[in-house]
Amino acid sequence: MAAPLRIQSDWAQALRKDEGEAWLSCHPPGKPTLYGSLTCQGIGQDGIPEVTASEGFIVNEINKITCLDISSGGGLGVSSSTDGTMKIWQASNGELRRVLEGHVFDVNCCRFFPSGLVVLSGGMDAQLKIWSAEDASCVVTFKGHKGGILDTAIVDRGRNVVSGSRDGTARLWDCGRSACLGVIADCGSSINGVAVGAADNSINLGSPEQTPSEREIGTESKMLLLAREDKKLQCLGLQSRQPVFLFVGSDAFNCCTFLSGFLLLAGTQDGNIYQLDVRSPRTPVQVIHRSGAPVLSLLSFRDGFVASQGDGSCFIVQQDLDYPIELTGADSDPVYKVATWEKQIYTCCRDGLVRRYQLSDL
């Protein structure tokens, strides 16, 4: 039987300060309670605190959360970590339900399939995996990338998925047969973010040079957006593989998302959020610049979007509001990812915390 461990309720905040302390205790069955403390010895260059423990306790490792998502029904959350694991948790209170183990090194991205019962993940081990959220089993592993996978997208209900990698390629995968259906793009530069969206009827996606595989399900009339390290934002037809546009930004693109069948957003390392119209992409509809911190996450939300940056800022922009709504709490720690469900917004941050914000009517 494992000994219950109790720890100071605000330990995460306390250990973010140099020489900050937090108490903890452990009560092994049939033995006296052991009391001790954790002390922060400083903050490393990667933003992770160096923590030591008093006699009787050991700090094995400190990990950071890299990504998160919320299931379609809002009941479950999934988060990935630098220790090669993912956790499934109750979205309402954070209670741990499952631990998903199988990746080697960092897990960079995770997301639920539309069913809410299956999870897709990509890691620095160049592997793409599909998991059961019900029993934590890994049901499919895709191999083919030669570099870490940085982002994924799910096509329609999930018969096909897309991955973007540090090896400069975006690949389309057949989940049922665990096979690669093709390299959609090979751009010679790290692909930091990918997004799939339904194209407006006015947009010419081109025609495929070869007859698409019968295993491609739902790729027709879809656009694929690639946020690239070489300062380029690339859009192409998912089924046709034909170019739609190539936009050059001010710095490396970190993330991207579709707002509609012709509007999209993309964020750069130097803090710019570009809004583009696919029908006339040469000139941005607008460029939002709030700080020089990297834009790390963008997500369509109601009549606008949610954005997070490397300086800890996280904010909501809505069409009918002339000011952004700030989500506080992260201080200066980068907010890596944002997920939403109805009126709730979830964020994951370098401080290792998942925060849930309950919004009133906007």
Residue frames as qw, qx, qy, qz and C-alpha x, y, z in Angstrom:
[[0.000, 0.888, 0.459, 0.000, 0.00, 0.00, 0.00],
 [0.408, 0.479, -0.027, 0.777, 1.42, 3.38, -1.02],
 [0.313, -0.468, -0.464, 0.684, 1.97, 5.89, 1.75],
 [0.156, 0.892, 0.397, 0.153, -0.22, 9.01, 1.38],
 [0.468, 0.001, -0.021, 0.883, 1.76, 12.18, 0.65],
 [0.014, -0.910, -0.405, 0.092, 0.44, 15.58, 1.70],
 [0.494, 0.102, 0.103, 0.857, 1.88, 18.84, 0.42],
 [0.009, -0.473, -0.227, 0.851, 1.30, 22.57, 0.98],
 [0.494, 0.655, 0.558, -0.127, -1.70, 23.67, -1.13],
 [0.344, 0.928, -0.050, -0.135, 0.12, 26.55, -2.87],
 [0.736, -0.362, 0.397, 0.412, 3.37, 24.61, -3.38],
 [0.635, 0.486, 0.372, 0.471, 3.53, 25.45, -7.09],
 [0.080, 0.946, 0.045, 0.311, 3.54, 29.20, -6.40],
 [0.573, -0.783, 0.226, 0.087, 5.90, 28.89, -3.43],
 [0.771, -0.210, 0.437, 0.414, 8.53, 26.94, -5.36],
 [0.546, 0.702, 0.241, 0.388, 8.62, 29.43, -8.23],
 [0.099, -0.962, 0.170, -0.188, 10.48, 31.89, -5.98],
 [0.536, 0.445, -0.590, 0.407, 14.19, 31.65, -5.23],
 [0.113, 0.163, -0.769, 0.608, 14.61, 30.04, -1.78],
 [0.649, -0.210, -0.052, -0.730, 10.85, 29.49, -1.63],
 [0.030, -0.146, 0.958, -0.246, 9.73, 26.61, 0.59],
 [0.716, -0.174, -0.253, -0.627, 6.76, 24.26, 0.79],
 [0.417, -0.332, 0.772, -0.346, 6.05, 21.70, 3.52],
 [0.732, 0.076, -0.543, -0.404, 5.12, 18.08, 2.92],
 [0.488, -0.353, 0.701, -0.381, 4.41, 15.01, 5.04],
 [0.621, 0.156, -0.706, -0.303, 4.16, 11.28, 4.52],
 [0.619, -0.335, 0.509, -0.496, 2.43, 8.72, 6.74],
 [0.418, 0.215, -0.863, -0.182, 3.61, 5.15, 5.99],
 [0.794, -0.367, -0.286, -0.392, 1.16, 2.53, 7.38],
 [0.882, -0.376, -0.240, 0.155, 2.15, 1.51, 10.90],
 [0.627, 0.017, -0.147, 0.765, 4.96, 4.06, 11.13],
 [0.145, -0.688, -0.264, 0.660, 5.30, 7.63, 12.47],
 [0.437, 0.868, 0.233, 0.045, 4.49, 10.49, 10.12],
 [0.624, -0.102, 0.161, 0.758, 7.53, 11.91, 8.33],
 [0.125, 0.946, 0.214, -0.210, 7.63, 15.68, 7.98],
 [0.599, -0.116, 0.300, 0.733, 9.82, 17.62, 5.60],
 [0.210, 0.831, 0.088, -0.508, 10.09, 20.47, 3.11],
 [0.686, 0.434, 0.342, 0.473, 10.92, 21.31, -0.50],
 [0.202, -0.779, 0.044, 0.592, 13.14, 24.29, -1.26],
 [0.634, 0.745, 0.134, 0.158, 13.66, 26.14, -4.56],
 [0.644, -0.426, 0.186, 0.609, 17.39, 26.67, -5.20],
 [0.003, 0.484, -0.339, -0.807, 16.84, 28.85, -8.26],
 [0.721, 0.551, 0.277, -0.315, 15.18, 28.85, -11.67],
 [0.628, -0.086, 0.580, 0.512, 16.97, 27.14, -14.57],
 [0.021, 0.295, -0.406, -0.865, 17.38, 28.64, -18.05],
 [0.170, -0.241, -0.836, -0.464, 14.47, 26.50, -19.24],
 [0.423, -0.406, -0.043, -0.809, 12.24, 28.09, -16.59],
 [0.814, -0.316, -0.476, -0.104, 12.02, 24.94, -14.47],
 [0.380, -0.800, 0.341, -0.316, 12.89, 25.43, -10.77],
 [0.540, 0.271, -0.752, 0.265, 15.73, 23.47, -9.18],
 [0.671, -0.542, 0.046, -0.505, 14.14, 21.88, -6.12],
 [0.335, 0.259, -0.846, 0.323, 15.77, 20.01, -3.25],
 [0.717, -0.493, -0.356, -0.341, 14.07, 18.01, -0.50],
 [0.356, -0.655, 0.533, -0.399, 14.80, 17.71, 3.19],
 [0.024, -0.305, 0.947, -0.096, 15.98, 14.45, 4.78],
 [0.432, 0.197, 0.824, -0.308, 13.74, 11.49, 4.09],
 [0.596, 0.688, 0.321, -0.264, 12.39, 12.82, 0.79],
 [0.445, -0.177, 0.564, 0.673, 13.84, 12.77, -2.75],
 [0.478, 0.681, 0.021, -0.554, 12.96, 14.93, -5.79],
 [0.744, 0.089, 0.596, 0.288, 13.28, 12.46, -8.67],
 [0.313, 0.189, 0.468, 0.805, 12.53, 14.83, -11.54],
 [0.204, 0.592, 0.307, -0.717, 10.61, 17.96, -12.45],
 [0.335, 0.298, 0.726, 0.521, 8.60, 17.94, -15.66],
 [0.212, 0.333, 0.056, -0.917, 6.70, 20.57, -17.55],
 [0.551, 0.517, 0.636, -0.158, 3.36, 20.25, -19.34],
 [0.241, -0.170, 0.517, 0.804, 3.72, 20.86, -23.08],
 [0.307, -0.116, -0.538, -0.777, 0.17, 20.61, -24.42],
 [0.273, 0.208, 0.800, -0.492, -3.44, 19.91, -23.45],
 [0.318, -0.148, -0.570, -0.743, -6.88, 19.31, -24.91],
 [0.454, 0.066, 0.587, -0.667, -10.46, 18.84, -23.70],
 [0.219, 0.214, 0.927, 0.216, -12.79, 16.11, -24.99],
 [0.132, -0.312, -0.507, -0.792, -15.78, 17.00, -27.16],
 [0.478, -0.624, -0.589, -0.189, -18.18, 16.38, -24.28],
 [0.113, -0.770, 0.236, -0.582, -16.12, 18.46, -21.86],
 [0.857, -0.492, -0.047, -0.147, -15.73, 15.62, -19.37],
 [0.877, -0.233, 0.110, 0.404, -12.07, 14.72, -19.82],
 [0.139, 0.933, -0.308, -0.121, -8.79, 16.53, -20.29],
 [0.931, 0.055, 0.033, 0.358, -5.48, 15.23, -21.61],
 [0.039, -0.953, 0.292, 0.069, -2.07, 16.81, -21.04],
 [0.895, 0.280, -0.175, 0.301, 1.38, 15.85, -22.32],
 [0.501, -0.833, 0.196, 0.128, 4.71, 16.24, -20.59],
 [0.301, 0.771, -0.562, -0.009, 8.47, 16.37, -21.13],
 [0.438, -0.406, 0.786, -0.160, 8.82, 13.05, -19.25],
 [0.174, 0.139, -0.886, -0.407, 7.34, 11.07, -22.16],
 [0.030, 0.375, 0.905, -0.197, 3.93, 10.53, -20.55],
 [0.268, -0.349, -0.274, -0.855, 0.43, 11.91, -20.88],
 [0.068, 0.182, 0.796, -0.573, -2.30, 12.15, -18.29],
 [0.284, -0.476, -0.610, -0.567, -6.06, 11.81, -18.67],
 [0.098, -0.145, -0.614, 0.770, -7.92, 13.78, -16.02],
 [0.021, 0.720, 0.690, -0.075, -11.40, 14.84, -15.00],
 [0.251, 0.492, 0.178, 0.814, -11.93, 18.27, -16.56],
 [0.384, -0.798, -0.289, -0.363, -14.14, 19.48, -13.71],
 [0.591, -0.794, 0.132, -0.053, -11.63, 18.99, -10.89],
 [0.234, 0.754, -0.612, 0.043, -8.34, 17.74, -12.36],
 [0.767, -0.321, 0.529, -0.171, -8.62, 14.28, -10.78],
 [0.090, 0.480, -0.805, -0.336, -6.22, 11.87, -12.48],
 [0.883, 0.143, 0.155, -0.420, -7.90, 9.05, -14.42],
 [0.951, 0.200, 0.129, 0.198, -5.21, 7.44, -16.58],
 [0.216, -0.751, 0.464, 0.417, -1.48, 7.72, -17.34],
 [0.848, 0.528, 0.043, -0.031, -0.46, 7.04, -20.96],
 [0.402, -0.682, 0.543, 0.280, 3.08, 5.70, -21.26],
 [0.845, 0.300, 0.404, 0.178, 4.92, 4.71, -24.43],
 [0.423, 0.877, -0.098, 0.207, 6.67, 7.71, -25.96],
 [0.744, -0.187, -0.100, 0.633, 10.41, 8.17, -25.54],
 [0.266, 0.021, -0.006, 0.964, 11.47, 11.75, -24.63],
 [0.215, 0.256, 0.249, -0.909, 9.09, 14.74, -24.76],
 [0.245, 0.562, 0.775, 0.156, 5.48, 14.44, -25.90],
 [0.144, -0.036, 0.126, 0.981, 4.97, 17.67, -27.86],
 [0.431, -0.022, -0.179, -0.884, 1.29, 17.53, -28.74],
 [0.065, 0.222, 0.960, -0.158, -1.91, 15.74, -27.78],
 [0.426, 0.043, -0.076, -0.901, -5.54, 15.99, -28.79],
 [0.536, 0.184, 0.753, -0.333, -8.79, 14.09, -28.50],
 [0.016, 0.193, 0.788, 0.584, -10.52, 12.56, -31.49],
 [0.385, -0.275, -0.174, -0.864, -14.10, 13.83, -31.98],
 [0.680, -0.326, -0.639, -0.154, -15.43, 10.78, -30.12],
 [0.360, -0.736, 0.302, -0.488, -13.75, 11.98, -26.91],
 [0.929, -0.309, 0.185, -0.089, -12.65, 8.40, -26.19],
 [0.870, 0.172, 0.119, 0.446, -9.42, 8.31, -28.20],
 [0.213, -0.900, 0.159, 0.346, -6.28, 10.47, -28.03],
 [0.764, 0.545, -0.013, 0.346, -3.70, 11.35, -30.70],
 [0.454, -0.825, 0.181, 0.282, -0.16, 12.27, -29.65],
 [0.715, 0.611, -0.150, 0.306, 3.14, 13.22, -31.27],
 [0.662, -0.705, 0.098, 0.234, 6.58, 13.19, -29.69],
 [0.025, 0.842, -0.498, -0.204, 10.24, 13.99, -30.07],
 [0.559, -0.207, 0.791, 0.138, 10.74, 10.27, -30.76],
 [0.223, 0.262, -0.587, -0.733, 9.25, 10.95, -34.25],
 [0.064, -0.248, -0.963, -0.078, 6.31, 8.71, -33.41],
 [0.468, -0.172, -0.090, -0.862, 2.61, 9.42, -33.73],
 [0.095, -0.083, -0.969, 0.214, 0.41, 7.34, -31.41],
 [0.540, -0.353, -0.293, -0.706, -3.29, 6.68, -30.90],
 [0.071, 0.087, -0.842, 0.528, -4.50, 5.80, -27.40],
 [0.428, -0.561, -0.660, -0.259, -7.65, 4.61, -25.69],
 [0.146, -0.506, 0.310, -0.792, -8.70, 7.12, -23.03],
 [0.815, -0.367, -0.111, -0.434, -10.72, 4.34, -21.38],
 [0.948, -0.297, 0.010, 0.115, -7.95, 1.84, -20.63],
 [0.227, -0.857, 0.384, 0.258, -4.74, 3.82, -21.46],
 [0.782, 0.007, 0.531, 0.327, -3.66, 1.31, -24.13],
 [0.095, 0.589, -0.429, -0.678, -1.74, 2.45, -27.21],
 [0.777, 0.345, 0.493, -0.183, -3.70, 0.99, -30.14],
 [0.717, 0.629, 0.138, 0.267, -1.71, 2.39, -33.08],
 [0.408, -0.676, 0.239, 0.565, 1.84, 3.71, -33.60],
 [0.640, 0.760, 0.084, 0.078, 2.77, 5.52, -36.83],
 [0.560, -0.531, 0.334, 0.541, 6.42, 5.61, -37.88],
 [0.620, 0.593, 0.350, 0.378, 7.93, 7.43, -40.85],
 [0.015, 0.986, -0.080, 0.147, 8.98, 10.88, -39.70],
 [0.762, 0.215, -0.304, 0.531, 12.72, 11.46, -39.28],
 [0.141, 0.281, -0.357, 0.879, 12.36, 14.23, -36.70],
 [0.036, 0.284, 0.733, -0.617, 10.20, 15.09, -33.72],
 [0.047, -0.598, -0.669, -0.438, 6.48, 15.63, -34.36],
 [0.119, -0.009, -0.285, 0.951, 5.46, 19.13, -33.32],
 [0.460, 0.198, 0.251, -0.829, 1.75, 19.30, -34.15],
 [0.147, 0.200, 0.945, 0.212, -1.18, 17.25, -35.44],
 [0.468, 0.136, 0.002, -0.873, -4.62, 17.77, -36.94],
 [0.390, 0.193, 0.894, -0.110, -7.58, 15.42, -37.25],
 [0.208, 0.029, -0.544, -0.812, -9.51, 15.21, -40.52],
 [0.619, -0.274, -0.400, -0.618, -13.29, 15.10, -40.03],
 [0.834, -0.453, -0.003, -0.316, -14.23, 12.23, -37.68],
 [0.422, -0.688, 0.591, -0.020, -10.70, 10.87, -37.55],
 [0.958, 0.212, 0.181, 0.065, -10.26, 8.19, -40.20],
 [0.668, 0.454, -0.082, 0.585, -7.26, 10.26, -41.35],
 [0.414, -0.852, -0.061, 0.313, -4.88, 12.50, -39.38],
 [0.519, 0.751, -0.138, 0.383, -2.12, 14.95, -40.33],
 [0.698, -0.586, -0.035, 0.411, 1.23, 15.45, -38.63],
 [0.344, 0.887, -0.184, 0.248, 3.88, 18.17, -38.93],
 [0.892, -0.302, -0.046, 0.334, 7.50, 17.49, -37.99],
 [0.291, -0.817, 0.308, 0.392, 10.92, 18.96, -37.43],
 [0.590, -0.051, 0.647, 0.480, 12.00, 16.97, -40.48],
 [0.100, 0.337, -0.290, -0.890, 10.17, 19.51, -42.65],
 [0.222, -0.148, -0.820, -0.507, 7.37, 17.22, -43.81],
 [0.574, 0.014, 0.352, -0.739, 3.63, 17.08, -43.27],
 [0.124, 0.055, -0.964, -0.228, 2.17, 13.59, -43.62],
 [0.701, -0.099, -0.052, -0.704, -1.34, 12.18, -44.02],
 [0.048, -0.207, 0.961, -0.178, -2.04, 8.94, -42.16],
 [0.673, -0.194, -0.518, -0.491, -4.66, 6.18, -42.40],
 [0.416, -0.451, 0.579, -0.537, -5.65, 5.33, -38.83],
 [0.926, -0.003, 0.129, -0.356, -7.41, 2.07, -39.72],
 [0.938, 0.274, -0.126, 0.174, -4.37, 0.55, -41.41],
 [0.590, -0.700, 0.168, 0.367, -1.64, 2.38, -39.47],
 [0.683, 0.218, 0.380, 0.585, -0.18, 3.53, -42.79],
 [0.080, -0.544, 0.097, 0.829, 1.14, 6.76, -44.31],
 [0.567, 0.658, 0.495, -0.028, -1.05, 7.87, -47.22],
 [0.565, 0.619, 0.135, 0.528, 1.53, 10.34, -48.44],
 [0.395, -0.331, -0.135, 0.846, 3.83, 13.25, -47.77],
 [0.205, 0.866, 0.453, -0.038, 1.57, 16.28, -48.27],
 [0.187, 0.959, -0.153, 0.149, 4.41, 18.79, -48.12],
 [0.828, -0.194, -0.028, 0.525, 8.19, 18.67, -47.90],
 [0.125, 0.973, 0.082, 0.173, 9.34, 22.20, -47.25],
 [0.664, 0.348, -0.311, 0.584, 12.87, 21.77, -45.92],
 [0.034, -0.421, 0.388, -0.819, 12.06, 23.66, -42.73],
 [0.054, -0.168, -0.875, 0.451, 10.61, 22.60, -39.39],
 [0.349, -0.476, -0.496, -0.637, 6.79, 22.59, -39.35],
 [0.024, 0.118, -0.635, 0.763, 5.81, 24.03, -35.98],
 [0.429, 0.273, 0.543, -0.668, 2.03, 24.05, -36.41],
 [0.053, -0.130, -0.815, -0.562, -0.64, 22.48, -38.64],
 [0.416, 0.308, 0.467, -0.717, -4.34, 23.14, -39.13],
 [0.085, 0.232, 0.853, 0.460, -7.03, 21.59, -41.33],
 [0.279, 0.416, 0.364, -0.785, -10.11, 23.55, -42.36],
 [0.479, 0.548, 0.675, 0.118, -13.05, 23.31, -44.77],
 [0.233, -0.102, 0.294, 0.921, -12.54, 25.66, -47.73],
 [0.387, 0.568, 0.242, -0.685, -15.08, 28.22, -48.88],
 [0.727, 0.461, 0.503, 0.078, -16.57, 27.38, -52.31],
 [0.339, 0.936, -0.065, -0.071, -14.85, 30.42, -53.83],
 [0.287, -0.727, 0.600, 0.167, -11.36, 29.03, -53.16],
 [0.821, 0.441, -0.333, -0.143, -9.65, 27.03, -55.88],
 [0.680, -0.545, 0.490, -0.009, -7.82, 24.12, -54.26],
 [0.223, 0.541, -0.740, -0.331, -6.64, 22.61, -57.56],
 [0.944, 0.065, -0.112, -0.305, -6.94, 19.03, -58.71],
 [0.687, -0.472, 0.540, 0.116, -4.83, 16.06, -57.58],
 [0.278, 0.588, -0.652, -0.390, -2.24, 14.87, -60.11],
 [0.250, 0.063, -0.963, -0.077, -3.00, 11.27, -59.15],
 [0.621, -0.442, -0.453, -0.462, -6.25, 9.62, -58.15],
 [0.313, -0.546, 0.537, -0.562, -6.52, 9.87, -54.33],
 [0.179, 0.051, -0.971, 0.152, -6.39, 6.65, -52.34],
 [0.532, -0.471, -0.544, -0.447, -9.76, 5.21, -51.37],
 [0.596, -0.382, -0.551, 0.442, -8.39, 5.32, -47.82],
 [0.107, 0.065, -0.120, 0.985, -8.46, 9.13, -47.88],
 [0.180, -0.652, -0.734, -0.058, -11.66, 10.02, -46.06],
 [0.191, -0.897, -0.339, 0.211, -12.82, 13.63, -45.76],
 [0.484, -0.332, 0.194, 0.786, -9.83, 15.31, -47.44],
 [0.255, 0.519, 0.535, 0.617, -11.86, 16.75, -50.31],
 [0.091, -0.827, -0.236, -0.502, -12.51, 20.53, -50.09],
 [0.655, -0.707, -0.101, 0.247, -10.11, 20.81, -47.15],
 [0.314, 0.837, -0.309, 0.325, -7.20, 23.22, -46.75],
 [0.835, -0.311, -0.217, 0.399, -4.00, 22.38, -44.91],
 [0.018, 0.950, -0.155, 0.270, -2.16, 25.22, -43.18],
 [0.855, -0.075, -0.236, 0.455, 1.51, 24.89, -42.16],
 [0.216, -0.965, 0.142, -0.046, 3.28, 27.25, -39.73],
 [0.879, 0.270, -0.155, 0.362, 6.95, 26.99, -40.65],
 [0.632, -0.578, -0.021, 0.517, 10.23, 27.83, -38.91],
 [0.489, 0.061, 0.324, 0.807, 11.58, 29.61, -42.02],
 [0.087, 0.359, 0.151, -0.917, 9.11, 32.52, -41.56],
 [0.303, 0.013, -0.610, -0.732, 6.67, 31.09, -44.11],
 [0.549, 0.187, 0.604, -0.546, 2.99, 30.25, -43.76],
 [0.126, 0.146, -0.817, -0.544, 1.99, 27.68, -46.37],
 [0.643, 0.231, 0.448, -0.576, -1.53, 26.74, -47.46],
 [0.184, 0.222, -0.821, -0.492, -2.37, 23.88, -49.82],
 [0.789, -0.064, -0.205, -0.576, -5.24, 21.64, -50.80],
 [0.566, -0.392, 0.692, -0.217, -5.24, 18.61, -48.54],
 [0.843, 0.235, 0.482, -0.044, -6.49, 16.23, -51.24],
 [0.640, 0.766, -0.010, 0.056, -5.01, 17.97, -54.28],
 [0.745, -0.326, 0.086, 0.576, -1.59, 18.66, -52.67],
 [0.415, 0.602, 0.236, 0.640, -1.65, 21.82, -54.82],
 [0.299, -0.155, -0.305, 0.891, -0.42, 25.18, -53.44],
 [0.015, -0.847, -0.529, -0.059, -3.00, 27.79, -52.46],
 [0.098, 0.941, -0.135, 0.293, -0.62, 30.49, -51.16],
 [0.751, -0.120, -0.300, 0.576, 2.74, 31.05, -49.47],
 [0.138, -0.947, -0.065, -0.282, 2.96, 34.03, -47.11],
 [0.617, 0.184, -0.403, 0.650, 6.24, 35.36, -45.68],
 [0.444, -0.850, -0.278, -0.061, 6.01, 36.77, -42.16],
 [0.039, -0.909, 0.309, -0.277, 8.28, 38.73, -39.83],
 [0.205, -0.518, 0.800, -0.224, 9.71, 35.70, -37.99],
 [0.143, 0.007, -0.987, -0.072, 9.24, 31.95, -37.53],
 [0.637, -0.272, -0.204, -0.692, 5.58, 30.91, -37.45],
 [0.118, -0.230, 0.872, -0.416, 4.73, 28.90, -34.31],
 [0.274, 0.338, 0.847, -0.305, 1.01, 28.21, -34.63],
 [0.234, 0.020, -0.440, -0.867, -1.98, 28.60, -36.91],
 [0.264, 0.358, 0.839, -0.313, -5.75, 28.07, -36.97],
 [0.023, -0.367, -0.601, -0.710, -8.75, 28.63, -39.24],
 [0.206, 0.194, 0.430, -0.858, -11.48, 31.07, -38.22],
 [0.676, 0.459, 0.262, -0.513, -13.78, 30.27, -41.17],
 [0.839, 0.341, 0.391, 0.163, -13.74, 28.88, -44.70],
 [0.565, 0.683, 0.036, 0.462, -11.52, 31.76, -45.81],
 [0.140, -0.871, 0.281, -0.377, -10.15, 33.51, -42.71],
 [0.880, -0.108, -0.356, 0.295, -7.17, 32.25, -40.72],
 [0.315, -0.911, 0.245, -0.104, -4.76, 33.26, -37.98],
 [0.871, 0.148, -0.269, 0.385, -1.04, 32.57, -37.58],
 [0.419, -0.902, 0.102, 0.017, 1.35, 33.61, -34.80],
 [0.655, 0.581, -0.339, 0.344, 5.07, 34.32, -34.98],
 [0.732, -0.186, -0.384, 0.531, 8.09, 34.10, -32.71],
 [0.255, 0.105, -0.149, 0.950, 8.35, 37.92, -32.51],
 [0.080, 0.365, 0.597, -0.710, 4.79, 38.41, -31.25],
 [0.343, 0.184, -0.289, -0.875, 2.77, 39.09, -34.40],
 [0.463, 0.317, 0.807, -0.183, -0.67, 37.57, -34.98],
 [0.122, 0.171, -0.526, -0.824, -1.51, 37.70, -38.68],
 [0.570, 0.423, 0.602, -0.365, -5.11, 37.50, -39.83],
 [0.016, -0.258, 0.663, 0.703, -5.25, 36.53, -43.50],
 [0.731, 0.395, 0.235, -0.505, -7.99, 36.06, -46.07],
 [0.639, -0.064, 0.700, 0.312, -7.22, 33.01, -48.23],
 [0.540, 0.715, 0.432, 0.102, -8.91, 34.70, -51.19],
 [0.345, 0.853, -0.122, 0.371, -6.39, 37.58, -51.12],
 [0.823, -0.482, -0.149, 0.263, -3.52, 36.53, -48.85],
 [0.586, 0.427, -0.115, 0.679, -0.81, 38.94, -50.00],
 [0.040, -0.462, 0.257, -0.848, -1.92, 41.69, -47.60],
 [0.194, -0.236, -0.862, 0.404, -3.05, 40.75, -44.07],
 [0.257, -0.744, -0.515, -0.339, -6.55, 41.72, -42.98],
 [0.316, -0.887, 0.176, -0.288, -4.86, 42.86, -39.76],
 [0.642, 0.211, -0.586, 0.446, -1.72, 42.29, -37.71],
 [0.587, -0.774, -0.077, -0.224, -2.14, 42.22, -33.94],
 [0.607, 0.290, -0.485, 0.559, 0.99, 42.92, -31.91],
 [0.553, -0.793, -0.159, -0.204, 0.69, 43.15, -28.14],
 [0.491, -0.750, 0.423, 0.133, 4.27, 42.31, -27.15],
 [0.382, 0.640, -0.639, -0.187, 7.44, 40.90, -28.63],
 [0.493, -0.258, 0.806, -0.201, 6.92, 37.56, -26.84],
 [0.098, 0.066, -0.894, -0.431, 6.39, 34.47, -29.04],
 [0.718, -0.001, 0.021, -0.696, 2.81, 33.63, -29.93],
 [0.130, -0.265, 0.953, -0.072, 2.51, 30.00, -28.78],
 [0.166, 0.343, 0.924, -0.039, -1.16, 29.09, -29.22],
 [0.327, 0.111, -0.150, -0.927, -4.14, 30.30, -31.25],
 [0.091, 0.291, 0.952, -0.036, -7.66, 28.90, -31.10],
 [0.254, -0.355, -0.422, -0.794, -10.91, 29.97, -32.71],
 [0.121, -0.325, -0.779, 0.522, -13.44, 30.87, -29.98],
 [0.209, 0.721, 0.525, -0.401, -16.99, 32.07, -30.60],
 [0.454, 0.869, 0.183, 0.071, -16.79, 35.20, -32.78],
 [0.062, 0.907, -0.412, 0.063, -13.06, 35.61, -32.27],
 [0.808, 0.234, -0.492, 0.226, -10.10, 33.76, -30.86],
 [0.669, -0.729, 0.129, 0.071, -7.95, 32.99, -27.83],
 [0.619, 0.617, -0.362, 0.326, -4.19, 33.58, -27.96],
 [0.727, -0.660, 0.060, 0.181, -1.32, 32.83, -25.59],
 [0.440, 0.807, -0.310, 0.245, 2.24, 34.10, -25.58],
 [0.761, 0.109, -0.469, 0.434, 5.65, 33.40, -24.12],
 [0.083, 0.375, -0.389, 0.838, 5.43, 36.22, -21.56],
 [0.010, -0.233, -0.842, 0.487, 2.50, 34.61, -19.72],
 [0.385, 0.246, 0.076, -0.886, -0.20, 36.65, -21.42],
 [0.099, 0.282, 0.929, 0.217, -3.38, 34.91, -22.52],
 [0.237, 0.345, 0.178, -0.890, -6.28, 36.86, -23.96],
 [0.384, 0.500, 0.773, 0.068, -9.59, 36.61, -25.81],
 [0.067, 0.232, -0.254, -0.937, -10.40, 38.81, -28.81],
 [0.328, 0.522, 0.780, -0.107, -14.08, 39.10, -29.82],
 [0.250, 0.433, 0.482, 0.720, -15.57, 40.90, -32.84],
 [0.211, -0.801, -0.403, -0.390, -18.11, 42.87, -30.82],
 [0.568, -0.759, -0.101, 0.301, -15.65, 43.99, -28.14],
 [0.407, 0.852, -0.176, 0.280, -13.15, 46.79, -28.69],
 [0.191, -0.710, 0.624, -0.266, -10.85, 45.46, -25.95],
 [0.614, 0.139, -0.777, -0.007, -9.35, 42.02, -25.26],
 [0.774, -0.557, 0.031, -0.298, -10.29, 39.95, -22.21],
 [0.213, 0.601, -0.727, 0.254, -7.18, 39.04, -20.20],
 [0.914, -0.292, -0.272, -0.076, -6.78, 35.66, -18.51],
 [0.058, -0.794, 0.500, -0.341, -4.45, 36.16, -15.56],
 [0.883, -0.402, 0.202, -0.137, -2.47, 33.87, -13.27],
 [0.925, 0.224, -0.024, 0.306, 0.49, 32.74, -15.35],
 [0.388, -0.792, 0.173, 0.438, 2.67, 35.73, -14.37],
 [0.204, 0.758, -0.468, -0.405, 5.67, 35.68, -16.72],
 [0.481, -0.157, 0.851, 0.140, 5.67, 31.95, -17.49],
 [0.258, 0.168, -0.631, -0.712, 4.94, 30.99, -21.12],
 [0.695, 0.199, 0.487, -0.490, 1.43, 29.68, -21.75],
 [0.209, -0.231, 0.839, 0.446, 2.02, 26.83, -24.20],
 [0.128, -0.239, -0.843, -0.464, -1.50, 25.80, -25.16],
 [0.406, 0.072, 0.300, -0.860, -5.14, 26.80, -24.87],
 [0.130, -0.241, -0.921, -0.278, -8.21, 24.55, -25.08],
 [0.373, -0.056, 0.161, -0.912, -11.89, 25.46, -24.76],
 [0.143, -0.337, -0.921, -0.131, -15.21, 23.82, -24.00],
 [0.154, -0.812, -0.546, -0.136, -18.36, 25.92, -24.02],
 [0.096, -0.950, 0.026, -0.296, -17.70, 28.79, -21.57],
 [0.728, -0.615, 0.233, 0.194, -14.57, 27.26, -20.07],
 [0.533, 0.750, -0.368, 0.134, -10.99, 27.90, -21.15],
 [0.880, -0.405, 0.132, 0.211, -8.08, 25.70, -20.08],
 [0.355, 0.844, -0.387, 0.106, -4.41, 26.64, -20.34],
 [0.911, -0.260, -0.043, 0.316, -1.13, 24.86, -19.68],
 [0.018, 0.965, -0.223, 0.138, 1.90, 26.81, -18.58],
 [0.555, 0.479, -0.590, 0.337, 5.62, 26.36, -17.97],
 [0.283, -0.477, 0.576, -0.600, 4.97, 26.44, -14.21],
 [0.125, 0.027, -0.991, 0.045, 3.42, 22.97, -14.57],
 [0.296, 0.322, 0.638, -0.634, -0.13, 24.07, -13.82],
 [0.000, 0.415, 0.728, 0.546, -3.32, 23.60, -15.81],
 [0.125, 0.228, 0.360, -0.896, -5.66, 26.55, -15.22],
 [0.056, 0.518, 0.806, 0.280, -9.40, 26.54, -15.82],
 [0.078, 0.116, 0.102, -0.985, -11.27, 29.80, -16.42],
 [0.147, 0.570, 0.807, -0.050, -15.05, 29.99, -16.19],
 [0.060, 0.068, 0.218, 0.972, -16.41, 32.76, -18.38],
 [0.317, 0.533, 0.552, -0.557, -19.67, 34.58, -17.90],
 [0.555, 0.685, 0.454, 0.129, -21.64, 35.69, -20.96],
 [0.423, -0.172, 0.230, 0.859, -19.40, 37.71, -23.23]]
